[in-house]
């Protein structure tokens, strides 16, 4: 057997050590899904306080709760926060600070747009950690940043909410999923839905075109219902079906009419109605929050009612609803 020359052997050994070390490995982001860290400089302390107020607005589920929990650091140092799940970099760009330099670096091809003020927001996913989103809120000058925070509060809140939801949608299945179940949905019913581990599926009512899913402690409930035909009033008929599904398939679950909100909206590109509010079960003296999507899939000529409900006494409902929305974001009408 021939031996490799000593020099060649050494080169191979060095390569085995160096190549893995040169590969970029990033750790998983940590922290609460509802926590947002605002990183800025001391000069933007006032603006950071304004942004904190925007993001911590109260939203009504069963009761009022903060949309997000926000922590502000005005150290100007980004590095200590690079492993968090949801980061907002807030700064005006001129004169430059370490934060504004980081913003321009992350802006990439949009750098000039930020400098000119034609672009104020951008999100970068998994820049420093897996399952992370870094959001930029910036303006060329202090005056411009203050005006943006004062006049665009709703837009900023919607931007951050959407990017946090997108991050969760992407990260939800990191711990695994029930692929066989997803494939079974597609084969048997003509639609599919990815399910994380821990959800139990009840297909005993499939003949009635109803599939329910449950993850307990706290309870997260998903219902998928479909039927053929034309719905002349999607919101009204969807509400009818929603009431039927709660009563017949969730053991006399009823919506609380006083809290019912009906909006025109979309679900994964399908136009429809979005219902939300609180539900109650007088039989078990229980209740919770729900969001329901009623829409038609033109491709398969079906109407769908897809519901996400939570039962979590003493716990915040918004984080659980975000988790359920992440699951529903994987729905496909594939018949």
C-alpha positions as CSV (number, residue, x, y, z in Angstrom):
1,X,0.0,0.0,0.0
2,X,1.4,3.4,-1.0
3,X,1.8,6.1,1.6
4,X,0.9,9.7,0.9
5,X,3.9,12.1,1.0
6,X,4.2,13.8,4.4
7,X,3.7,17.3,3.0
8,X,0.4,16.2,1.2
9,X,-0.8,14.5,4.4
10,X,-0.2,17.7,6.4
11,X,-2.1,19.8,3.8
12,X,-5.1,17.5,4.0
13,X,-5.2,17.6,7.8
14,X,-5.0,21.4,7.8
15,X,-7.8,21.6,5.3
16,X,-10.0,19.3,7.4
17,X,-9.5,21.7,10.3
18,X,-9.8,25.0,8.5
19,X,-12.8,24.3,6.1
20,X,-15.4,23.6,8.9
21,X,-14.1,26.6,10.8
22,X,-14.6,28.9,7.8
23,X,-18.2,27.8,7.4
24,X,-20.7,30.3,8.9
25,X,-22.7,28.6,11.6
26,X,-25.4,30.6,13.4
27,X,-27.2,29.6,16.6
28,X,-30.9,29.5,17.2
29,X,-32.4,32.8,18.3
30,X,-33.8,32.8,21.8
31,X,-36.4,34.8,23.8
32,X,-40.1,35.1,23.8
33,X,-42.0,35.2,20.5
34,X,-43.8,38.3,21.8
35,X,-40.6,40.1,23.0
36,X,-39.1,42.9,20.9
37,X,-35.7,44.4,21.6
38,X,-35.2,48.0,20.3
39,X,-31.6,48.7,19.8
40,X,-30.6,52.4,19.4
41,X,-28.2,55.1,20.6
42,X,-28.6,57.4,23.6
43,X,-29.5,60.3,21.3
44,X,-32.6,58.4,20.2
45,X,-33.9,57.6,23.7
46,X,-37.0,59.8,23.2
47,X,-37.8,58.2,19.8
48,X,-37.3,54.7,21.3
49,X,-39.8,55.5,24.0
50,X,-42.3,56.6,21.4
51,X,-41.7,53.4,19.4
52,X,-42.1,51.3,22.6
53,X,-45.5,52.9,23.2
54,X,-46.6,52.1,19.6
55,X,-45.6,48.4,19.9
56,X,-47.0,47.9,23.4
57,X,-50.5,49.1,22.4
58,X,-53.3,47.1,24.0
59,X,-55.4,44.7,21.9
60,X,-58.7,43.1,22.9
61,X,-58.9,39.3,23.0
62,X,-60.9,38.0,26.0
63,X,-59.5,41.0,27.8
64,X,-57.0,43.7,26.9
65,X,-53.4,42.6,26.6
66,X,-50.2,44.2,25.3
67,X,-49.5,43.3,21.7
68,X,-45.8,42.9,22.5
69,X,-43.4,43.2,25.4
70,X,-40.7,45.7,24.4
71,X,-37.2,46.2,25.9
72,X,-35.1,49.2,24.9
73,X,-31.3,49.4,24.9
74,X,-29.7,52.8,24.2
75,X,-26.2,51.5,24.5
76,X,-25.6,51.8,20.7
77,X,-24.2,48.3,20.9
78,X,-25.9,45.7,18.6
79,X,-23.7,42.8,19.3
80,X,-25.1,41.9,22.7
81,X,-28.6,41.5,21.3
82,X,-27.7,39.6,18.1
83,X,-29.1,36.3,19.4
84,X,-32.7,37.7,20.1
85,X,-35.7,36.6,18.1
86,X,-37.2,40.0,17.3
87,X,-34.9,43.0,17.0
88,X,-35.7,46.6,15.9
89,X,-32.8,48.8,14.9
90,X,-34.0,52.4,15.4
91,X,-31.9,55.5,14.4
92,X,-31.6,58.6,12.2
93,X,-28.7,58.3,9.8
94,X,-26.9,61.6,9.9
95,X,-24.6,62.0,11.6
96,X,-23.7,58.4,11.8
97,X,-23.5,56.2,14.9
98,X,-22.6,52.5,15.3
99,X,-26.4,51.7,15.0
100,X,-26.8,53.8,11.8
101,X,-23.8,52.1,10.3
102,X,-25.3,48.7,11.0
103,X,-28.6,49.8,9.5
104,X,-26.9,50.9,6.3
105,X,-25.0,47.6,6.2
106,X,-28.2,45.6,6.5
107,X,-30.0,47.8,4.0
108,X,-27.8,46.4,1.2
109,X,-29.1,47.6,-2.2
110,X,-31.6,49.8,-0.4
111,X,-28.9,51.9,1.3
112,X,-29.4,55.0,-0.9
113,X,-33.2,54.8,-0.5
114,X,-32.8,55.0,3.3
115,X,-30.3,57.8,3.0
116,X,-32.8,59.8,0.8
117,X,-35.7,59.0,3.0
118,X,-37.8,57.2,0.4
119,X,-37.5,54.0,2.4
120,X,-38.0,53.8,6.1
121,X,-38.6,50.2,7.0
122,X,-37.0,46.9,6.1
123,X,-36.8,43.4,7.6
124,X,-33.9,40.9,7.3
125,X,-34.5,37.4,8.4
126,X,-32.0,35.1,10.0
127,X,-29.1,37.6,9.8
128,X,-27.4,36.6,13.0
129,X,-29.4,33.7,14.3
130,X,-31.8,31.1,13.1
131,X,-35.5,31.9,13.6
132,X,-34.8,35.6,13.9
133,X,-36.0,38.8,12.3
134,X,-34.1,42.1,12.3
135,X,-36.4,45.1,11.5
136,X,-35.1,48.5,10.5
137,X,-37.0,51.8,11.4
138,X,-34.9,54.7,10.2
139,X,-34.9,58.2,8.6
140,X,-32.2,60.5,7.3
141,X,-32.6,63.1,10.1
142,X,-33.9,63.3,13.7
143,X,-36.8,65.5,12.5
144,X,-37.7,62.9,9.9
145,X,-37.6,60.0,12.3
146,X,-39.8,61.9,14.8
147,X,-42.3,62.7,12.1
148,X,-42.4,59.1,11.0
149,X,-43.1,57.8,14.5
150,X,-45.8,60.5,15.0
151,X,-47.6,60.1,11.7
152,X,-47.0,56.4,10.7
153,X,-47.7,54.7,14.1
154,X,-50.3,52.3,12.6
155,X,-48.1,51.5,9.6
156,X,-45.1,50.8,11.9
157,X,-47.2,48.6,14.1
158,X,-48.5,46.6,11.1
159,X,-45.0,46.3,9.7
160,X,-43.6,44.9,12.9
161,X,-46.6,42.6,13.5
162,X,-46.4,41.2,10.0
163,X,-42.6,40.5,10.2
164,X,-42.9,38.9,13.7
165,X,-45.6,36.7,12.3
166,X,-43.5,35.8,9.2
167,X,-40.6,34.9,11.5
168,X,-42.8,32.6,13.5
169,X,-44.3,31.1,10.3
170,X,-40.8,30.2,9.3
171,X,-39.5,29.0,12.6
172,X,-42.5,27.0,13.9
173,X,-41.5,23.7,12.4
174,X,-37.9,23.7,13.6
175,X,-38.7,21.1,16.2
176,X,-40.4,18.8,13.7
177,X,-43.7,18.2,12.0
178,X,-46.3,15.5,11.2
179,X,-45.5,15.0,7.5
180,X,-47.5,11.8,7.2
181,X,-50.6,13.7,8.4
182,X,-50.1,16.5,5.9
183,X,-49.8,14.0,3.1
184,X,-52.9,12.2,4.3
185,X,-54.9,15.5,4.2
186,X,-53.9,16.1,0.6
187,X,-54.6,12.6,-0.5
188,X,-58.0,12.2,1.3
189,X,-59.5,15.7,1.3
190,X,-57.8,17.7,-1.5
191,X,-56.2,20.3,0.8
192,X,-53.2,20.2,3.0
193,X,-52.0,21.7,6.3
194,X,-48.6,21.3,8.0
195,X,-48.9,20.4,11.6
196,X,-46.1,20.8,14.2
197,X,-45.6,18.0,16.7
198,X,-48.1,17.8,19.6
199,X,-51.3,18.4,17.7
200,X,-53.9,15.6,17.7
201,X,-56.1,15.2,14.7
202,X,-59.8,14.1,14.8
203,X,-61.0,12.8,11.4
204,X,-64.1,11.0,12.7
205,X,-66.3,13.7,11.1
206,X,-64.6,13.7,7.7
207,X,-67.8,12.5,6.0
208,X,-69.3,15.8,7.1
209,X,-66.3,17.6,5.7
210,X,-65.0,18.6,9.1
211,X,-61.5,18.0,10.5
212,X,-60.5,19.2,13.9
213,X,-57.1,19.5,15.5
214,X,-56.1,20.1,19.1
215,X,-53.0,20.8,21.0
216,X,-53.6,20.9,24.8
217,X,-52.3,22.8,27.8
218,X,-53.1,25.5,26.9
219,X,-55.7,24.4,24.3
220,X,-55.1,25.5,20.7
221,X,-57.9,24.4,18.4
222,X,-58.1,24.3,14.6
223,X,-61.1,23.4,12.5
224,X,-61.2,23.0,8.7
225,X,-64.6,22.8,7.0
226,X,-65.3,22.8,3.3
227,X,-68.3,22.6,0.9
228,X,-69.0,23.0,-2.8
229,X,-71.3,25.6,-4.4
230,X,-71.6,29.4,-4.6
231,X,-71.9,31.6,-1.5
232,X,-73.9,34.7,-2.2
233,X,-72.8,36.4,1.0
234,X,-69.6,34.9,2.2
235,X,-69.5,36.7,5.6
236,X,-73.1,35.8,6.5
237,X,-72.9,32.1,5.4
238,X,-69.4,31.8,6.9
239,X,-70.7,33.1,10.2
240,X,-73.6,30.5,10.0
241,X,-71.1,27.7,9.4
242,X,-68.8,29.0,12.2
243,X,-71.7,28.8,14.7
244,X,-72.6,25.3,13.5
245,X,-69.0,24.1,13.8
246,X,-68.6,25.4,17.4
247,X,-71.9,23.9,18.6
248,X,-71.8,20.5,16.9
249,X,-68.0,19.7,16.8
250,X,-66.6,21.5,19.9
251,X,-69.3,20.4,22.4
252,X,-71.6,23.4,22.4
253,X,-69.1,26.2,21.9
254,X,-70.9,29.5,21.0
255,X,-69.7,32.9,19.9
256,X,-70.3,35.9,22.0
257,X,-72.3,38.1,19.7
258,X,-71.3,41.4,21.5
259,X,-67.6,40.8,20.7
260,X,-68.1,39.6,17.1
261,X,-66.0,41.6,14.5
262,X,-66.4,40.9,10.8
263,X,-64.0,42.4,8.3
264,X,-63.3,41.9,4.6
265,X,-59.9,40.4,4.2
266,X,-57.7,37.8,2.5
267,X,-56.4,34.4,3.5
268,X,-53.2,33.4,1.6
269,X,-54.3,35.5,-1.4
270,X,-58.0,34.3,-1.3
271,X,-60.5,37.1,-0.8
272,X,-63.0,36.5,2.0
273,X,-64.3,37.5,5.4
274,X,-62.4,37.4,8.7
275,X,-64.4,36.9,11.8
276,X,-62.9,37.4,15.3
277,X,-64.1,37.7,18.9
278,X,-64.7,35.6,22.0
279,X,-66.4,32.3,22.4
280,X,-68.0,30.7,25.4
281,X,-69.1,27.2,26.5
282,X,-71.9,27.5,29.1
283,X,-71.8,23.8,29.6
284,X,-68.3,23.8,31.0
285,X,-68.2,27.5,32.1
286,X,-65.2,28.2,29.8
287,X,-64.3,30.5,26.9
288,X,-61.6,32.1,24.8
289,X,-60.7,33.9,21.7
290,X,-61.0,32.9,18.0
291,X,-60.2,34.1,14.5
292,X,-62.0,32.5,11.5
293,X,-61.3,32.8,7.8
294,X,-64.1,32.3,5.3
295,X,-63.1,32.2,1.7
296,X,-63.5,30.5,-1.7
297,X,-60.7,28.6,-3.5
298,X,-61.3,29.3,-7.2
299,X,-58.9,26.5,-8.3
300,X,-61.0,23.8,-6.7
301,X,-64.3,25.6,-6.6
302,X,-64.8,25.1,-2.9
303,X,-65.7,27.3,0.1
304,X,-63.7,27.0,3.2
305,X,-64.2,28.0,6.8
306,X,-60.9,27.7,8.7
307,X,-61.0,28.5,12.4
308,X,-58.3,29.0,15.1
309,X,-59.5,29.2,18.7
310,X,-57.7,29.2,22.1
311,X,-58.7,28.3,25.6
312,X,-56.0,29.6,28.0
313,X,-57.3,30.8,31.4
314,X,-55.0,33.3,33.0
315,X,-52.6,33.3,30.0
316,X,-52.1,35.9,27.2
317,X,-54.0,34.8,24.1
318,X,-52.1,36.8,21.4
319,X,-49.0,34.6,21.4
320,X,-51.2,31.5,21.0
321,X,-53.2,33.0,18.2
322,X,-49.9,33.9,16.5
323,X,-48.8,30.3,16.7
324,X,-52.1,29.1,15.2
325,X,-51.9,31.7,12.4
326,X,-48.4,30.3,11.7
327,X,-49.9,26.8,11.3
328,X,-52.8,28.1,9.1
329,X,-50.3,30.0,6.9
330,X,-49.3,26.5,5.5
331,X,-52.8,25.7,4.2
332,X,-53.0,24.7,0.6
333,X,-56.0,24.0,-1.5
334,X,-54.5,21.3,-3.7
335,X,-57.3,19.3,-5.2
